[in-house]
Amino acid sequence: EFTCPITNELMRDPVTAEDGRLYDRAGIMKWFAAQTGPQAKSPMTGNAMGFRLLNNVQVRNTITKMVEAGAFGPNKAKEWKDDRRDEETIADLYKKAEDGDVTAMCGMGYVYRDAMYGCETDAHKAFAWFKLAADRGNCTASTAVGIFYLNAQGVELNRSKGIMYLSQGAAGG
């Protein structure tokens, strides 16, 4: 009951969908992304359902306690703990970036560029974070932004901006 029927993994962020079933948020969100039309189909029944999800705190707390008690075996528990640690790392980095930490902004760029901590690659988000850091003087981020512009990665191709940001990165060391 604590394994997501979509991912077949122990749920990290259990939610209840409109079909009344429990899913891991990441799994059902991927399922929703693949759906077309105004309604989704339930992965369990095939019936039409909406996209609304409700957090299931009780199940999350139960899973946490059972992992800590060793109820799921060492491999499942380690994967679950690693995933939770990754989520906490990203949440901490995100908060620092939102609070204006330029190094953390650059770090968020790496997270989305390099698919770190279980996140998927997202060139648009990576570019946005690198650009925030670059515009605040981070030379590493300036170099990354230049490369994004030159490769039309997450942003429209713009050679002059690409060269400008690369130059800023080089000038900064």
Secondary structure, DSSP 4 states (H G I P E B T S, - for coil): --B-TTT-SB-SSEEEETTS-EEEHHHHHHHHHT--SSSEE-TTT--EE-S-EEE-HHHHHHHHHHHHTTTT-HHHHHHHHHHHHHHHHHHHHHHHHHTT-HHHHHHHHHHHHHT-TTPPP-HHHHHHHHHHHHTTT-HHHHHHHHHHHHHTSSS---HHHHHHHHHHHHHT-
